[in-house]
């Protein structure tokens, strides 16, 4: 099996970005394998970044399992939490300074506003409970995954952009810490965000129609996936992002963030999603299709990467 060159010979920089909120499954394996292949074929570098920003679900045991399972598949990387490198730290929970710098820049430039809406407020404004929104989007699985698509925000708190009048005391230029309130990015309503995906071709999403103002920092002090991903990819000089097609709409959001922050866009390669025998997208709740479970059942890396999925048991 061909491997990555010990020393990259091109400017290509890709990344593997597992989230340690459960065991990796077949879909993850095939996406990460594609990322490894593209870095290898380009003669470039591949970085591993552990995306552990979900404080309620992230576990060190899952992070360790992800590294072990990817190595078992034959995937290797040049930089990461286990290897170090010039762009560390390679664990998102240790990169808060990068996210704060990006948040402050967005705030100073007038792209953000504070949002006091609770989940109950949003459910009422949208006219449907969270569970019904989830079911309509994802079938009968119920609760949304943390990074899945979100309903379009109705704009309740948009009027508080600018000098933030509902916050007593400090002005925009005096606010240094985002904690304690949600902060949303105001999208340019009606603007079409277009890009050419290297796997799926031309893509087009309209701000305000396909997606609305989105959260970049949560009231519990955690940056959103959108902000952390953009800040990290820029800081790590990632030239191509390989990930699942469920994040196509997130790419439109991230293009807007890159533009607002003055970052260059990477290229994108979105992999088609792997589904189970009922046609449902795999998720970490599919325990019987996790790499751990499949290894225990005697499957080889080649079975997982190329063969038909086994029926869930």
Secondary structure, DSSP 8 states (H G I E B T S, - for coil): -----SS--SS-EEEE----SS--BHHHHHHHHHHHHHHHHHT-EEEE-B----TTT--HHHHHHHHHHHHHHT---SBBTTTB-TT---BGGG-HHHHHHHHHHHHHTT-EEEE---HHHHHHHHTS-HHHHHHHHHTT--S--TTS-------TTGGG-SS-TTS-S--GGG----TTSEEEE---TT-EEEEEETTTEEEEEEBTTTB--EEEE-TTS-B-HHHHHHHHHHHTT--EEEEEGGGHHHHHHHHHHHHHHT----EEEEE---B-TTS-B--TT-GGGBHHHHHHTT--HHHHHHS------
